[in-house]
């Protein structure tokens, strides 16, 4: 279920995915919600492009440490690659 920023206060939120398209963000929100995973989404900047690198805006998905593995599994099941540093 989508949570507000206050839900994550005092806890370490882990970045699990950066959606670069709205369609992907909406699809992942639906998948995480139907699986009962608590997550937060925040619009933020990332650098994209291979030849012409520029700053873009994406939807950054965060979860708490105890749900990282579950979130990664759901992300993979829906054809996306989880974010890894």
C-alpha positions in Angstrom: 0.0 0.0 0.0 1.3 3.5 -0.9 2.5 5.4 2.2 3.2 9.0 2.9 6.7 10.2 3.9 5.7 10.3 7.6 5.4 6.5 7.6 9.2 6.3 6.9 10.3 8.8 9.5 13.0 7.5 11.8 13.5 4.4 9.6 15.8 3.7 6.7 13.9 3.7 3.5 15.6 1.6 0.8 15.4 2.6 -2.9 14.1 -0.5 -4.9 13.2 1.0 -8.3 13.3 4.1 -10.4 10.5 4.3 -12.9 11.4 6.4 -15.9 8.0 6.3 -17.5 4.6 7.0 -16.0 3.2 3.8 -17.3 5.9 1.8 -15.5 5.3 3.7 -12.3 1.5 3.1 -12.4 2.0 -0.6 -13.2 4.5 -1.1 -10.3 2.2 0.8 -7.9 -0.6 -1.6 -8.7 1.6 -4.6 -8.4 3.0 -3.6 -5.0 -0.4 -2.6 -3.7 -2.1 -5.9 -4.7 0.8 -7.8 -3.0 0.2 -5.8 0.2 3.7 -4.2 0.2 4.0 -0.9 2.0 6.0 1.5 -0.2 6.7 5.2 -0.8 7.0 7.0 -4.1 8.8 10.3 -4.6 9.5 12.2 -7.8 13.3 13.0 -8.1 16.0 13.6 -10.6 18.3 11.0 -12.2 20.8 11.2 -15.0 19.8 9.4 -18.2 21.0 9.0 -21.8 24.0 7.4 -23.3 25.3 9.9 -25.8 23.5 13.0 -24.6 23.4 12.7 -20.8 20.9 14.9 -19.1 18.9 15.2 -16.0 15.4 13.7 -16.0 12.6 13.1 -13.5 11.5 9.7 -12.4 9.4 8.0 -9.7 11.6 6.6 -7.0 10.1 3.7 -5.1 11.2 3.0 -1.5 10.4 0.3 1.0 11.5 -0.6 4.5 14.5 -3.0 4.9 12.3 -6.0 6.0 10.4 -5.9 2.7 13.2 -5.3 0.2 13.4 -9.0 -0.9 9.6 -9.2 -1.4 9.6 -5.9 -3.4 12.5 -7.1 -5.6 10.6 -10.3 -6.3 7.5 -8.5 -7.3 9.4 -6.0 -9.4 11.1 -8.9 -11.3 7.8 -10.8 -11.7 6.4 -7.8 -13.5 9.3 -7.6 -16.0 11.3 -4.8 -14.3 14.8 -4.8 -12.9 15.2 -3.8 -9.3 17.5 -0.9 -8.5 20.9 -1.9 -7.1 23.7 0.4 -6.3 
